[in-house]
Amino acid sequence: DVNSNDLGGRIPTEYGRLGNMKTLGLANNDFIGGIPAELGQMAALEKAYFQNTDMEGVMPQEICNLRDRGNQTVLEELVVPCDVECEIPTCCTRCS
């Protein structure tokens, strides 16, 4: 969890290698650009927070796929800045 740490720049694609991480807290930072599709490789991710950042663009389908795995929802909560295009509630749970 690195919420509220004045971090900036783009989210590193290498975060996608953190396959056992359950919560990804990146909110309240100065991140820019899009949310990397590589984060969709985080197979155990249950909660992800990107709100109150300067991120924009379209939510990658790879991440949305974590919300819909047949009968199993792995990613239960996905909160993004409202400037990120994301279907609510099928992909993102809310924008802020």
MOFEN-V122176 format. One line per field, one symbol per residue. psi: psi as a letter, one per 40 degrees, with the letter a starting at -180 (. if undefined). burial: # if it has 16 or more other C-alpha atoms within 10 Angstrom, else .. A space follows every 10 residues. Layout:
psi: ???
burial: ???
//
This chain:
psi: hfifefiaai hhdedeegde hdhhheifaf iiaihhddee egdehdhhhe ififiaahhi dddddddggb ehhdgdhhhi ieehhhhhed cidii.
burial: ..#...#... #...##.... .######### #..###.### ########## ######..## ..#####... ...####### ##.#.#.... #####.
//
